[in-house]
């Protein structure tokens, strides 16, 4: 199992909406690196759910429900992918970007190093530290 981080602005698609709907397609990604990361995901992989622009915090954990397939929102002549996610659980305490940046063990985290990419890998050690900070177990 691998860990990932996926970003959404809470006013566009909040983690609470994923919980309510029980599943979503992560469509509309238009960055090649993020698309390639979506294609690397396997069913059962876990993703830290990050609220970007507003909140700036990791608020939950989602699980890959369906591996990458053609994004139906993409123009027919373009090669983009989507992945289906289901909610696993909310963090007991959100983990802010400020707290992540202040934590030495998370200094190399892609969220910090590649802040413009909406889908990035997370190491097991990073995921463990975030879960510890969020007072949550998987």
Secondary structure, 3 states (H helix, E strand, C coil): CCEEEEEEEHHHHCHHHHHHHCCEECCCCCCHHHHHHHHHCCCCCEEEEEEECCCCEEEEEEEEEEEEEECCCCCCCCCCEEEEEEEEEEEEEEEEHHHHHCCHHHCCCHHHHCCCCCEEEECHHHHHHHHHHCCCCC
